[in-house]
Amino acid sequence: MGASPLGSWNDGPARRAIVEYVTSTADERSPDFVPPADRIAVFDNDGTLWVEKPAPVQTGFVLGKLAERMAADPALAREQPYRALAERDESYLRALDAQEPDAVESMVRAVGAAWEGTPFGVYEEQAAHYLASWRHERFGVPATGLVYQPMLELFDYLRAHGWRLFVCSGGGRDFMRVICEDTWGLPRENVIGSAPEFAWRDGTLVRRATPHGPIALGPGKPEYVLARTGRLPRLAAGNDDVDVEMLRSAPFALLVVHDDAEREYAYTDGAARALSAARRYGWTTVSVKHDWKTVLTPPHTQEEPSAPGQ
């Protein structure tokens, strides 16, 4: 690796804590040494690996699909989340953005029903088409241009020290897998998140309405990590309250604090419990304003697959 790792990070307590921990866990002489098999690092996505304001990237994809269903069946407007869409209920959307359980549960049910019976390759083709045309309303860049350059450098730094990296997000697992290899350099199997059950029908796998396990929020996050890796993480990174349990499951935790309104956004909504936990448990806090020299990575265009997988 180069002589100057984490080049987009300012020299400060956060960067020094990361370097000290990562180097010590790779040193067999250190009391903090971690065997290579146990070097598991997990990261939340929205707000931790890329910009989540004014709404997560996947939001438009989901709401567009629900709008199509409501146009075909107006009776859906009697129930959530369709009622909120029909009435332009901003309070519901704020609750959804804050990942409040009731709002999330109603959305998960609706999303499951919206894509029920869709072959998984067709779903990925739809997601790729959406990502190819989507642009951020403030920055004017595709989703790949919203990724935090310092976090990509942290990925490279961890890999150089023998770590295996996973993303565990409340967002759709299959949506993230469309971009994970080109954007994060992660294989698809290292992306964990909320997902449906699948069924084998007429020679192909199709999505079911039933969620596969709990939503990957709060306690669901470490549960998914353990199920996927057979281990709990030794390093975890997140940015809000639904990441607290995952951060507590790791001996080294990073909490990204959004405090840079000029280069990104400044907000604490949905993070009060996480900030309190960071003080209580001594987590390493990462200030976007003070710890990152550069925030966003140069974007590249998300290409659509030539044909859906089967």
Stockholm file with secondary structure:
# STOCKHOLM 1.0

chainA/1-310         MGASPLGSWNDGPARRAIVEYVTSTADERSPDFVPPADRIAVFDNDGTLWVEKPAPVQTGFVLGKLAERMAADPALAREQPYRALAERDESYLRALDAQEPDAVESMVRAVGAAWEGTPFGVYEEQAAHYLASWRHERFGVPATGLVYQPMLELFDYLRAHGWRLFVCSGGGRDFMRVICEDTWGLPRENVIGSAPEFAWRDGTLVRRATPHGPIALGPGKPEYVLARTGRLPRLAAGNDDVDVEMLRSAPFALLVVHDDAEREYAYTDGAARALSAARRYGWTTVSVKHDWKTVLTPPHTQEEPSAPGQ
#=GR chainA/1-310 SS CCSSCSTTBCSSHHHHHHHHHHHHHTCTTSTTCCCGGGCEEEECCBTTTBCCCSSCTHHHHHHHHHHHHHHHCGGGGGSTTHHHHHHTCHHHHHHHHTTCHHHHHHHHHHHHHHTTTCBHHHHHHHHHHHHHHCCCTTTCCCGGGGBBHHHHHHHHHHHHTTCEEEEEEEEEHHHHHTTHHHHHCCCGGGEEEECEEEEEETTEEEEEEEESSSCSSTTHHHHHHHHHHSSCCSEEEECSGGGHHHHHTSSEEEEEECBCTTTSCBCCTTCHHHHHHHHHHTCEEEEHHHHBSCCBCCCCCCCCCSSCCC
#=GC SS_cons         CCSSCSTTBCSSHHHHHHHHHHHHHTCTTSTTCCCGGGCEEEECCBTTTBCCCSSCTHHHHHHHHHHHHHHHCGGGGGSTTHHHHHHTCHHHHHHHHTTCHHHHHHHHHHHHHHTTTCBHHHHHHHHHHHHHHCCCTTTCCCGGGGBBHHHHHHHHHHHHTTCEEEEEEEEEHHHHHTTHHHHHCCCGGGEEEECEEEEEETTEEEEEEEESSSCSSTTHHHHHHHHHHSSCCSEEEECSGGGHHHHHTSSEEEEEECBCTTTSCBCCTTCHHHHHHHHHHTCEEEEHHHHBSCCBCCCCCCCCCSSCCC
//
